[in-house]
């Protein structure tokens, strides 16, 4: 007989499903709406998706550390999770400085006097 899936596991699965739906919607939105969604994802004061994910990763890191200290998880797994939590936090800090700009452009608060940014090709750098 299989054990029922615990509620927190089902909740994590549902959140992942909804994030997938949000991703699908985002790719089809007009620019102003897409920017508004991105601003909401970033959020601030613990109301955005990234804020919540950052907090979840930090909490997961603490839990994994305790589990590693008790021999439940290998130390390498806990250390990898701690590094990932730090990386997510750093990304959050990097993006936080652009939150007001995204909000202003998504709501039109930037005003008609503000010249929109000039389109520019972007180079994506991957850190490995």
C-alpha positions as CSV (number, residue, x, y, z in Angstrom):
1,X,0.0,0.0,0.0
2,X,1.4,3.4,-1.0
3,X,1.4,6.2,1.5
4,X,-0.6,9.3,0.7
5,X,1.4,12.3,-0.6
6,X,1.9,14.8,2.2
7,X,0.2,18.2,1.8
8,X,3.5,20.2,1.6
9,X,4.7,18.0,-1.3
10,X,1.4,18.5,-3.1
11,X,1.6,22.2,-2.5
12,X,5.1,22.3,-4.0
13,X,3.9,20.4,-7.0
14,X,0.9,22.9,-7.4
15,X,3.2,25.9,-7.1
16,X,5.5,24.5,-9.8
17,X,2.5,23.9,-12.0
18,X,1.3,27.4,-11.6
19,X,4.8,28.9,-12.2
20,X,4.8,26.9,-15.5
21,X,1.4,28.5,-16.4
22,X,2.7,31.9,-15.5
23,X,5.7,31.4,-17.7
24,X,3.5,30.3,-20.6
25,X,1.3,33.4,-20.2
26,X,4.3,35.8,-19.9
27,X,5.7,34.8,-23.2
28,X,2.5,35.8,-25.0
29,X,1.7,39.1,-23.2
30,X,2.0,42.5,-24.7
31,X,5.1,44.4,-23.5
32,X,3.4,46.6,-20.8
33,X,1.6,43.6,-19.3
34,X,4.7,41.4,-19.4
35,X,6.6,44.1,-17.6
36,X,3.9,44.4,-15.0
37,X,4.0,40.6,-14.4
38,X,7.9,40.7,-14.2
39,X,7.6,43.6,-11.6
40,X,5.2,41.5,-9.6
41,X,7.4,38.5,-9.8
42,X,10.3,40.5,-8.4
43,X,8.1,42.2,-5.8
44,X,9.5,43.8,-2.7
45,X,8.9,43.5,1.0
46,X,8.3,39.8,0.7
47,X,5.3,40.0,-1.6
48,X,7.0,38.9,-4.9
49,X,7.7,35.4,-6.2
50,X,11.4,36.0,-6.1
51,X,11.2,37.2,-2.5
52,X,9.3,34.0,-1.5
53,X,11.7,31.8,-3.5
54,X,14.7,33.4,-1.8
55,X,13.2,32.9,1.6
56,X,12.3,29.3,0.7
57,X,15.8,28.5,-0.5
58,X,17.3,30.0,2.7
59,X,14.9,27.9,4.9
60,X,15.7,24.8,2.8
61,X,19.4,25.4,3.3
62,X,19.0,25.6,7.1
63,X,16.9,22.4,7.1
64,X,19.3,20.6,4.9
65,X,22.2,21.6,7.1
66,X,20.5,20.2,10.2
67,X,19.7,17.0,8.3
68,X,23.3,16.7,7.2
69,X,24.5,17.2,10.8
70,X,22.1,14.4,11.8
71,X,23.4,12.0,9.0
72,X,20.1,12.2,7.0
73,X,21.7,14.0,4.0
74,X,25.2,13.9,2.7
75,X,27.1,17.1,3.6
76,X,27.8,17.8,-0.1
77,X,24.0,18.1,-0.7
78,X,23.6,20.6,2.1
79,X,26.6,22.6,1.0
80,X,25.3,22.7,-2.6
81,X,21.9,23.9,-1.4
82,X,23.6,26.6,0.7
83,X,25.5,27.8,-2.3
84,X,22.3,27.8,-4.4
85,X,20.5,29.8,-1.7
86,X,23.3,32.3,-1.6
87,X,23.3,32.6,-5.4
88,X,19.5,33.1,-5.5
89,X,19.9,35.8,-2.8
90,X,22.6,37.5,-4.8
91,X,20.4,37.5,-8.0
92,X,17.6,38.9,-5.9
93,X,19.8,41.8,-4.7
94,X,21.0,42.4,-8.3
95,X,17.4,42.6,-9.6
96,X,16.0,44.6,-6.7
97,X,17.8,47.7,-7.9
98,X,15.7,47.6,-11.1
99,X,12.3,47.0,-9.5
100,X,11.2,50.6,-9.4
101,X,12.1,51.0,-13.1
102,X,10.1,48.0,-14.0
103,X,7.1,49.2,-12.0
104,X,7.3,52.6,-13.5
105,X,7.3,51.3,-17.0
106,X,4.6,48.8,-16.4
107,X,2.2,51.4,-14.9
108,X,3.1,54.3,-17.1
109,X,4.4,56.2,-14.1
110,X,7.6,56.9,-16.0
111,X,5.5,59.5,-17.8
112,X,5.4,60.6,-21.4
113,X,8.4,63.0,-20.8
114,X,10.7,60.0,-20.1
115,X,12.2,58.7,-23.3
116,X,11.8,54.9,-23.6
117,X,15.0,53.0,-23.6
118,X,16.7,52.5,-27.0
119,X,16.4,48.9,-28.3
120,X,19.8,47.2,-27.9
121,X,21.1,43.7,-28.5
122,X,22.0,42.1,-25.3
123,X,24.8,39.6,-24.7
124,X,24.0,36.9,-22.2
125,X,26.9,35.8,-20.0
126,X,26.8,32.5,-18.3
127,X,28.9,31.9,-15.2
128,X,30.2,28.4,-14.9
